[in-house]
Amino acid sequence: MGTLTLRHFAAAKELAGRETEPLDWAAGTVADLKAALGARGGRWTFLAACARYARDDEFLRDGDALHPDDEVLVLPPASGGGSRAVLVETAIEPGAAERLVDLDGTGGIATFVGTVRRQSRGLQVVHLEFSAYPPLATKELDAICGEAIARFGLVDARAIHRLGRVEIGEVAVAIACAAPHRGAAFDGCRYVIDELKQRVPIWKRESTTDGAVWIGSTP
């Protein structure tokens, strides 16, 4: 076990409470680091997923290996460059999407939280597994949030979607829409979840006591 040195900037520095943070580290990838930071919950859930990571003046990819004694820069999205949507492989905490919305001019916030139900298609569900092509899925979900803002006059709209295995009762998707008035906020949430299900390339594999099936990919 060694030590990975994280150097935080802007919002990451504020969350960590310091610029330089030592992190116990044996071996792993950038994706593992993102999961570890996201598991801290709160604003880290969003920030860890949408931040960029760099080492030795070069940006890193999720599959790049990180070694003890590396210094990794944690770089939040620049002003105007952040996404309103994020995909995470860690639990979505209650209020996670709501905490991300811009409150300036907001008179009400509506949220939608989708959880894994125990019954589906008359069968007993064991768990779900979500997979995606993250660059396209994030881009499309961000676009849907933008459409909701424009269509309903929202102040802001945010969406968080789980990937990987999700157990019964756990949150699979969380959406928050802020608006001057409640009606627009409710309309925004419905629009985002309906369009997400139709357009975003996130695939659901449903495991039941009778076996597993990819929803939407079978007759």
Biotite code that builds the C-alpha atoms (Angstrom):
import biotite.structure as struc

atoms = struc.array([
    struc.Atom([0.000, 0.000, 0.000], chain_id="A", res_id=1, res_name="MET", atom_name="CA", element="C"),
    struc.Atom([1.329, 3.397, -1.009], chain_id="A", res_id=2, res_name="GLY", atom_name="CA", element="C"),
    struc.Atom([0.033, 6.929, -1.273], chain_id="A", res_id=3, res_name="THR", atom_name="CA", element="C"),
    struc.Atom([-1.567, 8.676, -4.224], chain_id="A", res_id=4, res_name="LEU", atom_name="CA", element="C"),
    struc.Atom([-1.397, 12.462, -4.049], chain_id="A", res_id=5, res_name="THR", atom_name="CA", element="C"),
    struc.Atom([-4.477, 14.301, -5.258], chain_id="A", res_id=6, res_name="LEU", atom_name="CA", element="C"),
    struc.Atom([-4.181, 17.951, -6.174], chain_id="A", res_id=7, res_name="ARG", atom_name="CA", element="C"),
    struc.Atom([-7.617, 19.558, -6.150], chain_id="A", res_id=8, res_name="HIS", atom_name="CA", element="C"),
    struc.Atom([-8.747, 22.685, -7.956], chain_id="A", res_id=9, res_name="PHE", atom_name="CA", element="C"),
    struc.Atom([-11.801, 24.981, -7.681], chain_id="A", res_id=10, res_name="ALA", atom_name="CA", element="C"),
    struc.Atom([-14.916, 23.081, -6.489], chain_id="A", res_id=11, res_name="ALA", atom_name="CA", element="C"),
    struc.Atom([-12.895, 19.928, -5.772], chain_id="A", res_id=12, res_name="ALA", atom_name="CA", element="C"),
    struc.Atom([-10.563, 21.922, -3.531], chain_id="A", res_id=13, res_name="LYS", atom_name="CA", element="C"),
    struc.Atom([-13.560, 23.380, -1.714], chain_id="A", res_id=14, res_name="GLU", atom_name="CA", element="C"),
    struc.Atom([-15.093, 19.937, -1.155], chain_id="A", res_id=15, res_name="LEU", atom_name="CA", element="C"),
    struc.Atom([-11.828, 18.374, 0.003], chain_id="A", res_id=16, res_name="ALA", atom_name="CA", element="C"),
    struc.Atom([-11.080, 21.331, 2.257], chain_id="A", res_id=17, res_name="GLY", atom_name="CA", element="C"),
    struc.Atom([-7.507, 21.469, 0.980], chain_id="A", res_id=18, res_name="ARG", atom_name="CA", element="C"),
    struc.Atom([-5.554, 21.585, -2.244], chain_id="A", res_id=19, res_name="GLU", atom_name="CA", element="C"),
    struc.Atom([-3.329, 18.553, -1.677], chain_id="A", res_id=20, res_name="THR", atom_name="CA", element="C"),
    struc.Atom([-4.783, 15.314, -0.331], chain_id="A", res_id=21, res_name="GLU", atom_name="CA", element="C"),
    struc.Atom([-2.954, 12.019, 0.302], chain_id="A", res_id=22, res_name="PRO", atom_name="CA", element="C"),
    struc.Atom([-4.965, 8.914, -0.546], chain_id="A", res_id=23, res_name="LEU", atom_name="CA", element="C"),
    struc.Atom([-4.037, 5.352, 0.423], chain_id="A", res_id=24, res_name="ASP", atom_name="CA", element="C"),
    struc.Atom([-3.490, 3.508, -2.852], chain_id="A", res_id=25, res_name="TRP", atom_name="CA", element="C"),
    struc.Atom([-2.225, 0.071, -3.796], chain_id="A", res_id=26, res_name="ALA", atom_name="CA", element="C"),
    struc.Atom([-3.100, -0.162, -7.487], chain_id="A", res_id=27, res_name="ALA", atom_name="CA", element="C"),
    struc.Atom([-5.939, 0.763, -9.788], chain_id="A", res_id=28, res_name="GLY", atom_name="CA", element="C"),
    struc.Atom([-7.113, 2.930, -12.655], chain_id="A", res_id=29, res_name="THR", atom_name="CA", element="C"),
    struc.Atom([-8.594, 6.381, -13.088], chain_id="A", res_id=30, res_name="VAL", atom_name="CA", element="C"),
    struc.Atom([-12.020, 4.717, -13.094], chain_id="A", res_id=31, res_name="ALA", atom_name="CA", element="C"),
    struc.Atom([-11.234, 3.242, -9.671], chain_id="A", res_id=32, res_name="ASP", atom_name="CA", element="C"),
    struc.Atom([-10.239, 6.677, -8.389], chain_id="A", res_id=33, res_name="LEU", atom_name="CA", element="C"),
    struc.Atom([-13.469, 8.194, -9.725], chain_id="A", res_id=34, res_name="LYS", atom_name="CA", element="C"),
    struc.Atom([-15.473, 5.475, -7.976], chain_id="A", res_id=35, res_name="ALA", atom_name="CA", element="C"),
    struc.Atom([-13.608, 6.043, -4.701], chain_id="A", res_id=36, res_name="ALA", atom_name="CA", element="C"),
    struc.Atom([-14.224, 9.792, -4.790], chain_id="A", res_id=37, res_name="LEU", atom_name="CA", element="C"),
    struc.Atom([-17.839, 9.357, -5.866], chain_id="A", res_id=38, res_name="GLY", atom_name="CA", element="C"),
    struc.Atom([-18.441, 6.981, -2.949], chain_id="A", res_id=39, res_name="ALA", atom_name="CA", element="C"),
    struc.Atom([-17.902, 9.923, -0.603], chain_id="A", res_id=40, res_name="ARG", atom_name="CA", element="C"),
    struc.Atom([-21.425, 10.987, -1.554], chain_id="A", res_id=41, res_name="GLY", atom_name="CA", element="C"),
    struc.Atom([-22.961, 14.435, -1.638], chain_id="A", res_id=42, res_name="GLY", atom_name="CA", element="C"),
    struc.Atom([-21.544, 16.720, -4.314], chain_id="A", res_id=43, res_name="ARG", atom_name="CA", element="C"),
    struc.Atom([-18.667, 14.288, -4.838], chain_id="A", res_id=44, res_name="TRP", atom_name="CA", element="C"),
    struc.Atom([-21.086, 11.918, -6.615], chain_id="A", res_id=45, res_name="THR", atom_name="CA", element="C"),
    struc.Atom([-21.457, 14.395, -9.460], chain_id="A", res_id=46, res_name="PHE", atom_name="CA", element="C"),
    struc.Atom([-18.053, 16.051, -9.354], chain_id="A", res_id=47, res_name="LEU", atom_name="CA", element="C"),
    struc.Atom([-15.980, 12.855, -9.370], chain_id="A", res_id=48, res_name="ALA", atom_name="CA", element="C"),
    struc.Atom([-17.781, 11.632, -12.481], chain_id="A", res_id=49, res_name="ALA", atom_name="CA", element="C"),
    struc.Atom([-17.625, 14.841, -14.526], chain_id="A", res_id=50, res_name="CYS", atom_name="CA", element="C"),
    struc.Atom([-14.141, 16.038, -13.508], chain_id="A", res_id=51, res_name="ALA", atom_name="CA", element="C"),
    struc.Atom([-11.098, 15.443, -15.695], chain_id="A", res_id=52, res_name="ARG", atom_name="CA", element="C"),
    struc.Atom([-7.921, 13.914, -14.321], chain_id="A", res_id=53, res_name="TYR", atom_name="CA", element="C"),
    struc.Atom([-4.337, 14.645, -15.333], chain_id="A", res_id=54, res_name="ALA", atom_name="CA", element="C"),
    struc.Atom([-0.799, 13.522, -14.516], chain_id="A", res_id=55, res_name="ARG", atom_name="CA", element="C"),
    struc.Atom([2.492, 15.003, -15.676], chain_id="A", res_id=56, res_name="ASP", atom_name="CA", element="C"),
    struc.Atom([0.655, 17.640, -17.737], chain_id="A", res_id=57, res_name="ASP", atom_name="CA", element="C"),
    struc.Atom([-1.346, 15.033, -19.672], chain_id="A", res_id=58, res_name="GLU", atom_name="CA", element="C"),
    struc.Atom([-5.041, 14.241, -19.400], chain_id="A", res_id=59, res_name="PHE", atom_name="CA", element="C"),
    struc.Atom([-5.879, 10.694, -18.318], chain_id="A", res_id=60, res_name="LEU", atom_name="CA", element="C"),
    struc.Atom([-8.473, 8.202, -19.556], chain_id="A", res_id=61, res_name="ARG", atom_name="CA", element="C"),
    struc.Atom([-10.594, 5.957, -17.324], chain_id="A", res_id=62, res_name="ASP", atom_name="CA", element="C"),
    struc.Atom([-8.496, 2.889, -18.112], chain_id="A", res_id=63, res_name="GLY", atom_name="CA", element="C"),
    struc.Atom([-5.118, 4.491, -17.374], chain_id="A", res_id=64, res_name="ASP", atom_name="CA", element="C"),
    struc.Atom([-3.271, 2.929, -14.446], chain_id="A", res_id=65, res_name="ALA", atom_name="CA", element="C"),
    struc.Atom([-2.455, 4.981, -11.368], chain_id="A", res_id=66, res_name="LEU", atom_name="CA", element="C"),
    struc.Atom([0.481, 4.047, -9.194], chain_id="A", res_id=67, res_name="HIS", atom_name="CA", element="C"),
    struc.Atom([1.497, 4.886, -5.637], chain_id="A", res_id=68, res_name="PRO", atom_name="CA", element="C"),
    struc.Atom([3.529, 8.106, -5.536], chain_id="A", res_id=69, res_name="ASP", atom_name="CA", element="C"),
    struc.Atom([1.680, 9.524, -8.577], chain_id="A", res_id=70, res_name="ASP", atom_name="CA", element="C"),
    struc.Atom([0.325, 13.057, -8.300], chain_id="A", res_id=71, res_name="GLU", atom_name="CA", element="C"),
    struc.Atom([-3.085, 13.308, -9.944], chain_id="A", res_id=72, res_name="VAL", atom_name="CA", element="C"),
    struc.Atom([-4.776, 16.609, -10.732], chain_id="A", res_id=73, res_name="LEU", atom_name="CA", element="C"),
    struc.Atom([-8.535, 16.677, -10.094], chain_id="A", res_id=74, res_name="VAL", atom_name="CA", element="C"),
    struc.Atom([-9.982, 19.239, -12.523], chain_id="A", res_id=75, res_name="LEU", atom_name="CA", element="C"),
    struc.Atom([-13.694, 20.135, -12.270], chain_id="A", res_id=76, res_name="PRO", atom_name="CA", element="C"),
    struc.Atom([-15.501, 21.291, -15.438], chain_id="A", res_id=77, res_name="PRO", atom_name="CA", element="C"),
    struc.Atom([-14.491, 24.785, -16.486], chain_id="A", res_id=78, res_name="ALA", atom_name="CA", element="C"),
    struc.Atom([-17.027, 27.596, -16.406], chain_id="A", res_id=79, res_name="SER", atom_name="CA", element="C"),
    struc.Atom([-19.639, 26.940, -19.077], chain_id="A", res_id=80, res_name="GLY", atom_name="CA", element="C"),
    struc.Atom([-18.256, 23.491, -19.819], chain_id="A", res_id=81, res_name="GLY", atom_name="CA", element="C"),
    struc.Atom([-20.047, 21.330, -17.285], chain_id="A", res_id=82, res_name="GLY", atom_name="CA", element="C"),
    struc.Atom([-22.703, 18.767, -18.122], chain_id="A", res_id=83, res_name="SER", atom_name="CA", element="C"),
    struc.Atom([-26.152, 18.764, -16.545], chain_id="A", res_id=84, res_name="ARG", atom_name="CA", element="C"),
    struc.Atom([-26.088, 14.965, -16.653], chain_id="A", res_id=85, res_name="ALA", atom_name="CA", element="C"),
    struc.Atom([-23.804, 12.404, -15.091], chain_id="A", res_id=86, res_name="VAL", atom_name="CA", element="C"),
    struc.Atom([-23.491, 8.613, -15.033], chain_id="A", res_id=87, res_name="LEU", atom_name="CA", element="C"),
    struc.Atom([-22.226, 7.017, -11.823], chain_id="A", res_id=88, res_name="VAL", atom_name="CA", element="C"),
    struc.Atom([-21.293, 3.526, -10.669], chain_id="A", res_id=89, res_name="GLU", atom_name="CA", element="C"),
    struc.Atom([-21.852, 4.296, -6.988], chain_id="A", res_id=90, res_name="THR", atom_name="CA", element="C"),
    struc.Atom([-25.053, 4.687, -4.984], chain_id="A", res_id=91, res_name="ALA", atom_name="CA", element="C"),
    struc.Atom([-27.131, 7.796, -5.667], chain_id="A", res_id=92, res_name="ILE", atom_name="CA", element="C"),
    struc.Atom([-27.829, 9.379, -2.304], chain_id="A", res_id=93, res_name="GLU", atom_name="CA", element="C"),
    struc.Atom([-31.183, 10.992, -1.426], chain_id="A", res_id=94, res_name="PRO", atom_name="CA", element="C"),
    struc.Atom([-31.226, 14.594, -2.641], chain_id="A", res_id=95, res_name="GLY", atom_name="CA", element="C"),
    struc.Atom([-28.145, 14.157, -4.846], chain_id="A", res_id=96, res_name="ALA", atom_name="CA", element="C"),
    struc.Atom([-29.716, 15.681, -7.978], chain_id="A", res_id=97, res_name="ALA", atom_name="CA", element="C"),
    struc.Atom([-31.548, 18.362, -6.011], chain_id="A", res_id=98, res_name="GLU", atom_name="CA", element="C"),
    struc.Atom([-28.298, 19.609, -4.474], chain_id="A", res_id=99, res_name="ARG", atom_name="CA", element="C"),
    struc.Atom([-26.858, 20.253, -7.947], chain_id="A", res_id=100, res_name="LEU", atom_name="CA", element="C"),
    struc.Atom([-29.485, 22.636, -9.305], chain_id="A", res_id=101, res_name="VAL", atom_name="CA", element="C"),
    struc.Atom([-28.981, 26.382, -9.554], chain_id="A", res_id=102, res_name="ASP", atom_name="CA", element="C"),
    struc.Atom([-31.214, 28.092, -6.984], chain_id="A", res_id=103, res_name="LEU", atom_name="CA", element="C"),
    struc.Atom([-31.000, 31.630, -8.361], chain_id="A", res_id=104, res_name="ASP", atom_name="CA", element="C"),
    struc.Atom([-34.534, 32.606, -9.385], chain_id="A", res_id=105, res_name="GLY", atom_name="CA", element="C"),
    struc.Atom([-35.980, 29.303, -8.204], chain_id="A", res_id=106, res_name="THR", atom_name="CA", element="C"),
    struc.Atom([-39.425, 29.186, -6.614], chain_id="A", res_id=107, res_name="GLY", atom_name="CA", element="C"),
    struc.Atom([-39.709, 25.418, -6.496], chain_id="A", res_id=108, res_name="GLY", atom_name="CA", element="C"),
    struc.Atom([-37.777, 22.213, -7.170], chain_id="A", res_id=109, res_name="ILE", atom_name="CA", element="C"),
    struc.Atom([-39.438, 19.014, -8.371], chain_id="A", res_id=110, res_name="ALA", atom_name="CA", element="C"),
    struc.Atom([-37.593, 15.710, -8.235], chain_id="A", res_id=111, res_name="THR", atom_name="CA", element="C"),
    struc.Atom([-38.128, 12.281, -9.725], chain_id="A", res_id=112, res_name="PHE", atom_name="CA", element="C"),
    struc.Atom([-36.344, 9.280, -8.248], chain_id="A", res_id=113, res_name="VAL", atom_name="CA", element="C"),
    struc.Atom([-36.610, 5.934, -10.005], chain_id="A", res_id=114, res_name="GLY", atom_name="CA", element="C"),
    struc.Atom([-35.903, 2.859, -7.880], chain_id="A", res_id=115, res_name="THR", atom_name="CA", element="C"),
    struc.Atom([-35.608, -0.838, -8.673], chain_id="A", res_id=116, res_name="VAL", atom_name="CA", element="C"),
    struc.Atom([-38.964, -2.517, -8.036], chain_id="A", res_id=117, res_name="ARG", atom_name="CA", element="C"),
    struc.Atom([-39.401, -6.087, -6.899], chain_id="A", res_id=118, res_name="ARG", atom_name="CA", element="C"),
    struc.Atom([-42.000, -7.079, -9.519], chain_id="A", res_id=119, res_name="GLN", atom_name="CA", element="C"),
    struc.Atom([-41.791, -6.611, -13.296], chain_id="A", res_id=120, res_name="SER", atom_name="CA", element="C"),
    struc.Atom([-43.667, -8.261, -16.158], chain_id="A", res_id=121, res_name="ARG", atom_name="CA", element="C"),
    struc.Atom([-45.317, -10.516, -13.560], chain_id="A", res_id=122, res_name="GLY", atom_name="CA", element="C"),
    struc.Atom([-41.921, -11.829, -12.455], chain_id="A", res_id=123, res_name="LEU", atom_name="CA", element="C"),
    struc.Atom([-39.856, -11.473, -9.289], chain_id="A", res_id=124, res_name="GLN", atom_name="CA", element="C"),
    struc.Atom([-36.876, -9.188, -9.947], chain_id="A", res_id=125, res_name="VAL", atom_name="CA", element="C"),
    struc.Atom([-33.519, -10.085, -8.388], chain_id="A", res_id=126, res_name="VAL", atom_name="CA", element="C"),
    struc.Atom([-31.534, -7.050, -9.570], chain_id="A", res_id=127, res_name="HIS", atom_name="CA", element="C"),
    struc.Atom([-30.917, -4.818, -12.590], chain_id="A", res_id=128, res_name="LEU", atom_name="CA", element="C"),
    struc.Atom([-27.733, -4.096, -14.511], chain_id="A", res_id=129, res_name="GLU", atom_name="CA", element="C"),
    struc.Atom([-27.319, -0.898, -16.518], chain_id="A", res_id=130, res_name="PHE", atom_name="CA", element="C"),
    struc.Atom([-24.703, -0.399, -19.216], chain_id="A", res_id=131, res_name="SER", atom_name="CA", element="C"),
    struc.Atom([-24.042, 2.498, -21.577], chain_id="A", res_id=132, res_name="ALA", atom_name="CA", element="C"),
    struc.Atom([-21.625, 4.137, -23.939], chain_id="A", res_id=133, res_name="TYR", atom_name="CA", element="C"),
    struc.Atom([-20.932, 7.016, -21.520], chain_id="A", res_id=134, res_name="PRO", atom_name="CA", element="C"),
    struc.Atom([-19.815, 9.773, -23.929], chain_id="A", res_id=135, res_name="PRO", atom_name="CA", element="C"),
    struc.Atom([-22.971, 9.521, -26.053], chain_id="A", res_id=136, res_name="LEU", atom_name="CA", element="C"),
    struc.Atom([-25.312, 8.768, -23.154], chain_id="A", res_id=137, res_name="ALA", atom_name="CA", element="C"),
    struc.Atom([-24.084, 11.739, -21.136], chain_id="A", res_id=138, res_name="THR", atom_name="CA", element="C"),
    struc.Atom([-24.263, 14.040, -24.161], chain_id="A", res_id=139, res_name="LYS", atom_name="CA", element="C"),
    struc.Atom([-27.835, 13.018, -25.014], chain_id="A", res_id=140, res_name="GLU", atom_name="CA", element="C"),
    struc.Atom([-29.062, 13.232, -21.420], chain_id="A", res_id=141, res_name="LEU", atom_name="CA", element="C"),
    struc.Atom([-27.452, 16.661, -21.063], chain_id="A", res_id=142, res_name="ASP", atom_name="CA", element="C"),
    struc.Atom([-29.235, 17.740, -24.261], chain_id="A", res_id=143, res_name="ALA", atom_name="CA", element="C"),
    struc.Atom([-32.570, 16.527, -22.869], chain_id="A", res_id=144, res_name="ILE", atom_name="CA", element="C"),
    struc.Atom([-32.033, 18.578, -19.702], chain_id="A", res_id=145, res_name="CYS", atom_name="CA", element="C"),
    struc.Atom([-31.287, 21.586, -21.900], chain_id="A", res_id=146, res_name="GLY", atom_name="CA", element="C"),
    struc.Atom([-34.462, 20.997, -23.903], chain_id="A", res_id=147, res_name="GLU", atom_name="CA", element="C"),
    struc.Atom([-36.508, 20.862, -20.693], chain_id="A", res_id=148, res_name="ALA", atom_name="CA", element="C"),
    struc.Atom([-35.016, 24.172, -19.562], chain_id="A", res_id=149, res_name="ILE", atom_name="CA", element="C"),
    struc.Atom([-35.930, 25.834, -22.854], chain_id="A", res_id=150, res_name="ALA", atom_name="CA", element="C"),
    struc.Atom([-39.360, 24.222, -23.254], chain_id="A", res_id=151, res_name="ARG", atom_name="CA", element="C"),
    struc.Atom([-40.683, 24.886, -19.745], chain_id="A", res_id=152, res_name="PHE", atom_name="CA", element="C"),
    struc.Atom([-38.721, 27.977, -18.731], chain_id="A", res_id=153, res_name="GLY", atom_name="CA", element="C"),
    struc.Atom([-36.777, 26.162, -16.027], chain_id="A", res_id=154, res_name="LEU", atom_name="CA", element="C"),
    struc.Atom([-33.971, 27.686, -14.015], chain_id="A", res_id=155, res_name="VAL", atom_name="CA", element="C"),
    struc.Atom([-32.015, 24.422, -14.145], chain_id="A", res_id=156, res_name="ASP", atom_name="CA", element="C"),
    struc.Atom([-32.371, 20.675, -14.732], chain_id="A", res_id=157, res_name="ALA", atom_name="CA", element="C"),
    struc.Atom([-30.051, 17.893, -13.613], chain_id="A", res_id=158, res_name="ARG", atom_name="CA", element="C"),
    struc.Atom([-30.018, 14.112, -14.017], chain_id="A", res_id=159, res_name="ALA", atom_name="CA", element="C"),
    struc.Atom([-27.953, 11.318, -12.472], chain_id="A", res_id=160, res_name="ILE", atom_name="CA", element="C"),
    struc.Atom([-28.157, 7.715, -13.740], chain_id="A", res_id=161, res_name="HIS", atom_name="CA", element="C"),
    struc.Atom([-26.617, 4.583, -12.250], chain_id="A", res_id=162, res_name="ARG", atom_name="CA", element="C"),
    struc.Atom([-24.533, 2.121, -14.215], chain_id="A", res_id=163, res_name="LEU", atom_name="CA", element="C"),
    struc.Atom([-23.615, -1.394, -13.183], chain_id="A", res_id=164, res_name="GLY", atom_name="CA", element="C"),
    struc.Atom([-25.557, -3.641, -10.827], chain_id="A", res_id=165, res_name="ARG", atom_name="CA", element="C"),
    struc.Atom([-28.413, -2.020, -8.905], chain_id="A", res_id=166, res_name="VAL", atom_name="CA", element="C"),
    struc.Atom([-30.245, -3.897, -6.171], chain_id="A", res_id=167, res_name="GLU", atom_name="CA", element="C"),
    struc.Atom([-33.933, -3.911, -5.225], chain_id="A", res_id=168, res_name="ILE", atom_name="CA", element="C"),
    struc.Atom([-34.924, -0.585, -3.667], chain_id="A", res_id=169, res_name="GLY", atom_name="CA", element="C"),
    struc.Atom([-31.790, 1.236, -4.798], chain_id="A", res_id=170, res_name="GLU", atom_name="CA", element="C"),
    struc.Atom([-31.982, 4.410, -6.872], chain_id="A", res_id=171, res_name="VAL", atom_name="CA", element="C"),
    struc.Atom([-31.430, 3.922, -10.606], chain_id="A", res_id=172, res_name="ALA", atom_name="CA", element="C"),
    struc.Atom([-32.073, 7.494, -11.739], chain_id="A", res_id=173, res_name="VAL", atom_name="CA", element="C"),
    struc.Atom([-32.551, 10.863, -10.043], chain_id="A", res_id=174, res_name="ALA", atom_name="CA", element="C"),
    struc.Atom([-33.813, 14.010, -11.771], chain_id="A", res_id=175, res_name="ILE", atom_name="CA", element="C"),
    struc.Atom([-34.267, 17.500, -10.358], chain_id="A", res_id=176, res_name="ALA", atom_name="CA", element="C"),
    struc.Atom([-35.847, 20.476, -12.117], chain_id="A", res_id=177, res_name="CYS", atom_name="CA", element="C"),
    struc.Atom([-35.864, 23.987, -10.667], chain_id="A", res_id=178, res_name="ALA", atom_name="CA", element="C"),
    struc.Atom([-38.301, 26.635, -11.875], chain_id="A", res_id=179, res_name="ALA", atom_name="CA", element="C"),
    struc.Atom([-39.891, 29.902, -10.789], chain_id="A", res_id=180, res_name="PRO", atom_name="CA", element="C"),
    struc.Atom([-43.194, 28.000, -10.301], chain_id="A", res_id=181, res_name="HIS", atom_name="CA", element="C"),
    struc.Atom([-44.026, 24.409, -9.391], chain_id="A", res_id=182, res_name="ARG", atom_name="CA", element="C"),
    struc.Atom([-45.965, 23.477, -12.537], chain_id="A", res_id=183, res_name="GLY", atom_name="CA", element="C"),
    struc.Atom([-42.995, 23.973, -14.826], chain_id="A", res_id=184, res_name="ALA", atom_name="CA", element="C"),
    struc.Atom([-40.745, 22.019, -12.468], chain_id="A", res_id=185, res_name="ALA", atom_name="CA", element="C"),
    struc.Atom([-43.128, 19.024, -12.512], chain_id="A", res_id=186, res_name="PHE", atom_name="CA", element="C"),
    struc.Atom([-43.462, 19.218, -16.301], chain_id="A", res_id=187, res_name="ASP", atom_name="CA", element="C"),
    struc.Atom([-39.682, 19.327, -16.652], chain_id="A", res_id=188, res_name="GLY", atom_name="CA", element="C"),
    struc.Atom([-39.177, 16.172, -14.597], chain_id="A", res_id=189, res_name="CYS", atom_name="CA", element="C"),
    struc.Atom([-41.742, 14.248, -16.629], chain_id="A", res_id=190, res_name="ARG", atom_name="CA", element="C"),
    struc.Atom([-40.157, 15.416, -19.885], chain_id="A", res_id=191, res_name="TYR", atom_name="CA", element="C"),
    struc.Atom([-36.637, 14.418, -18.843], chain_id="A", res_id=192, res_name="VAL", atom_name="CA", element="C"),
    struc.Atom([-37.550, 10.908, -17.672], chain_id="A", res_id=193, res_name="ILE", atom_name="CA", element="C"),
    struc.Atom([-39.801, 10.216, -20.678], chain_id="A", res_id=194, res_name="ASP", atom_name="CA", element="C"),
    struc.Atom([-37.190, 11.390, -23.184], chain_id="A", res_id=195, res_name="GLU", atom_name="CA", element="C"),
    struc.Atom([-34.408, 9.573, -21.314], chain_id="A", res_id=196, res_name="LEU", atom_name="CA", element="C"),
    struc.Atom([-36.222, 6.258, -21.719], chain_id="A", res_id=197, res_name="LYS", atom_name="CA", element="C"),
    struc.Atom([-36.770, 6.865, -25.435], chain_id="A", res_id=198, res_name="GLN", atom_name="CA", element="C"),
    struc.Atom([-33.454, 8.359, -26.529], chain_id="A", res_id=199, res_name="ARG", atom_name="CA", element="C"),
    struc.Atom([-30.519, 7.808, -24.182], chain_id="A", res_id=200, res_name="VAL", atom_name="CA", element="C"),
    struc.Atom([-28.312, 4.770, -24.990], chain_id="A", res_id=201, res_name="PRO", atom_name="CA", element="C"),
    struc.Atom([-28.489, 3.182, -21.554], chain_id="A", res_id=202, res_name="ILE", atom_name="CA", element="C"),
    struc.Atom([-29.378, -0.521, -21.613], chain_id="A", res_id=203, res_name="TRP", atom_name="CA", element="C"),
    struc.Atom([-31.116, -2.426, -18.825], chain_id="A", res_id=204, res_name="LYS", atom_name="CA", element="C"),
    struc.Atom([-30.568, -6.106, -18.128], chain_id="A", res_id=205, res_name="ARG", atom_name="CA", element="C"),
    struc.Atom([-33.282, -7.391, -15.827], chain_id="A", res_id=206, res_name="GLU", atom_name="CA", element="C"),
    struc.Atom([-32.472, -10.467, -13.754], chain_id="A", res_id=207, res_name="SER", atom_name="CA", element="C"),
    struc.Atom([-35.482, -12.339, -12.382], chain_id="A", res_id=208, res_name="THR", atom_name="CA", element="C"),
    struc.Atom([-36.050, -15.704, -10.749], chain_id="A", res_id=209, res_name="THR", atom_name="CA", element="C"),
    struc.Atom([-36.757, -16.991, -14.297], chain_id="A", res_id=210, res_name="ASP", atom_name="CA", element="C"),
    struc.Atom([-33.495, -15.717, -15.804], chain_id="A", res_id=211, res_name="GLY", atom_name="CA", element="C"),
    struc.Atom([-32.159, -12.501, -17.293], chain_id="A", res_id=212, res_name="ALA", atom_name="CA", element="C"),
    struc.Atom([-33.220, -10.445, -20.310], chain_id="A", res_id=213, res_name="VAL", atom_name="CA", element="C"),
    struc.Atom([-32.175, -7.190, -21.973], chain_id="A", res_id=214, res_name="TRP", atom_name="CA", element="C"),
    struc.Atom([-35.277, -5.006, -21.772], chain_id="A", res_id=215, res_name="ILE", atom_name="CA", element="C"),
    struc.Atom([-36.328, -3.673, -25.168], chain_id="A", res_id=216, res_name="GLY", atom_name="CA", element="C"),
    struc.Atom([-34.075, -6.065, -27.093], chain_id="A", res_id=217, res_name="SER", atom_name="CA", element="C"),
    struc.Atom([-36.393, -9.075, -27.200], chain_id="A", res_id=218, res_name="THR", atom_name="CA", element="C"),
    struc.Atom([-39.811, -9.606, -28.851], chain_id="A", res_id=219, res_name="PRO", atom_name="CA", element="C"),
])
